[in-house]
Amino acid sequence: MKLEKPLRVGELAKRTGKTVRALHLYEELGLLKPVHRSKGGFRLYAPSAVKRVEWIGKLQDAGFSLHDLQDLLRGVSEQSGVASL
């Protein structure tokens, strides 16, 4: 089984069609979290972040604002006792 290496923010942006700034905004709002940072300080994301960013885009296309998504995730986390989704 091949393990996929973490993605730098630029690679995640390329794969999802989003801008680096949009991804940073998602992080600021708690919608997206890097798994860690490189020694050089670069944000590193799990390969699964591609699907998460795609879902954020789909929900935005459906009319949800980023703040709506922020509230939704906060509510789900509080109800399930999960620290982060």
N, C-alpha and C positions, 0 to 999 in steps of 0.2 A: 504494500500500500504506500503510495507516494503522499507525503505531507506537503501541503502547499505552504509556501512561505508568506509571511505577512506582506501586505501591500503598503507602499508609501502613498501619501495623499495624492500625488500626481498620477500615479497608476490607477488608483481608485477613481479619480476624476475621469480619466480616459475611458475606463471600462463602463462607467455609468453615464457619461455624457454631461456630467455636472461640472461646475467650476470648482477650483480649489477653494475659493472664497465661500461658495455654497456649502461645501463640506465642513469648513471651519465654523460656519454659522450653525449647522446641524449639531456640531459638537458643543458650541456655546449654549445651545438650547437643551442639551441633554438627549438629543435624538440619536446621536451617533457617538460611540466612544472608541478611541484607539485602544488596542490591546496593550501597547507600551510605546516607548519612544526609543529611537536608536541612540547610539552614543553621541551622534551629532545633533540630537534633539528633534529628529524628524518623527512625525506621527506615523505609527505603523498600525494598520488595520487588519483584522482577520479577513480571510477570503469571503466569509459569510457576510461581510459588510456590503458587498456588491448587491446582494438581495435586499438588504435592509434599505439601502439608498434607493433601489428601484421601487420598493413599496412606498417610501416617503414620496417619491415622484408620482406614483399612481394615486395615492391619497390626495395629494395636492391637485392633481388633474380632476379628481372627483369633487373638488370644492372645499377641502379641508385646508385651513391655514396652518402654518408651522406652529402657531400658538395653540391651535386646536389639538394638534398631534402631541404637543408637549403636555397639555392637560390630560389627554387620553392616556398617555403612557404613565403619567404621575398617578392617575386614578387606578390603573391596572396594577401598578407596583404596590400601591397602598392596600388594595383589596386582596392581593395574593400574598402579600408579605415578601415579595421579591424585591431585592435591592435595585436591580437593573435588568432590563430586558434586552 
